[in-house]
């Protein structure tokens, strides 16, 4: 479920970090965590009837991850 006041990028970043931690903080597959996190967050938004940013407007999103989670 979407957290009020959090942007989609913040939610994806937090989810990617959680996935990375759950996977033992392995080096290497960070792009996989970002893709999975974005997919999960966008699925949550679709289920709740919101667009990616929760405003009801179409949003352009990038599949390129920002910096890897700090470790």
C-alpha positions in Angstrom: 0.0 0.0 0.0 1.3 3.5 -0.9 2.6 5.6 2.0 1.3 9.1 2.0 3.9 11.8 1.1 6.4 9.3 -0.4 7.3 9.7 -4.1 7.4 6.6 -6.3 11.2 7.0 -6.5 11.5 6.9 -2.7 9.3 3.9 -2.5 11.2 2.1 -5.3 14.5 3.0 -3.6 13.4 1.7 -0.2 12.0 -1.5 -1.7 15.2 -2.2 -3.8 17.2 -1.7 -0.6 15.0 -4.1 1.3 15.3 -6.7 -1.5 19.1 -6.3 -1.5 19.2 -6.8 2.2 17.0 -9.9 2.1 19.3 -11.4 -0.5 22.3 -11.1 1.8 23.7 -7.8 0.5 25.3 -9.5 -2.5 27.5 -7.5 -4.8 26.5 -7.3 -8.5 22.8 -7.7 -9.2 21.6 -4.2 -8.2 19.8 -3.6 -11.5 17.7 -6.7 -10.8 16.6 -5.3 -7.4 15.7 -2.0 -8.9 13.6 -3.6 -11.7 11.9 -5.9 -9.2 11.2 -3.0 -6.8 9.8 -0.8 -9.6 7.6 -3.6 -10.8 6.2 -4.3 -7.3 5.6 -0.6 -6.5 3.8 -0.1 -9.9 1.7 -3.2 -9.2 0.7 -1.8 -5.8 -0.3 1.4 -7.5 -2.3 -0.4 -10.2 -4.2 -2.4 -7.5 -5.0 0.8 -5.6 -6.2 2.5 -8.8 -3.5 5.1 -8.8 -1.0 5.9 -11.4 2.7 5.5 -10.6 2.9 8.7 -8.6 -0.6 8.5 -7.1 -1.8 11.7 -8.7 -4.0 10.1 -11.4 -1.8 11.6 -14.1 0.4 9.6 -16.4 4.0 9.6 -15.3 7.1 8.9 -17.3 9.4 6.5 -15.4 12.9 5.4 -16.1 14.0 1.8 -15.8 17.6 2.9 -15.1 18.4 2.6 -11.4 19.9 5.4 -9.4 23.0 4.7 -7.4 23.2 1.2 -5.8 22.0 1.0 -2.2 24.8 1.9 0.2 26.4 -1.1 1.9 
